[in-house]
Amino acid sequence: MEIEIKPDGVWYHGSNVLFSTLRTNSTITQWKELAEAFSHQPSRLAYDDDGVISHNGVEKGYLYIIDEPIDLQNDIYQHPRTTMDENAEFLTKRPLKVKMICEL
C-alpha cells in the first residue's frame, strides 16, 4: 500500500493513557485509523492492500494529534523495525505537545 506524507498534514498518536506531552521515541503517523487501532494496545495488527485494519486490541483508547509543527527532517524518522509499509509509522526525536481529540 502506498502512503503519502503531507508535510503540513495532521500527525496522530494513539494511546490508552492520558497525557499532554508525547515522549521522545514515540510512534506517530498521518494514518488516523492506524493510530486509532494502536490506541487499543493490540498484540496483533494487520491491514490489507485497501487499508482495512484488523487487530485484537481491547483497551479503551485515546486519539491524539500533535499540537505543534513537525519538521520532517529534524523531528521524526521512519520506524527502523516496522513491518508496515513505508510512511506508515515514524518515531519522534524529541518530546512533542499533543492534544487529545477523542476517546475510542
Number of C-alpha atoms within 10 A of each C-alpha: 13 11 13 11 16 10 11 10 10 17 23 25 27 26 22 16 11 12 14 13 13 19 15 14 15 17 21 26 22 21 19 17 16 23 25 21 25 24 24 21 19 14 10 10 15 14 13 9 8 8 14 10 13 14 15 14 16 12 15 13 22 23 26 27 21 20 16 12 14 17 10 13 7 10 16 20 17 16 19 9 6 11 10 13 10 15 17 22 25 21 18 21 14 14 13 18 16 19 18 18 11 11 14 15
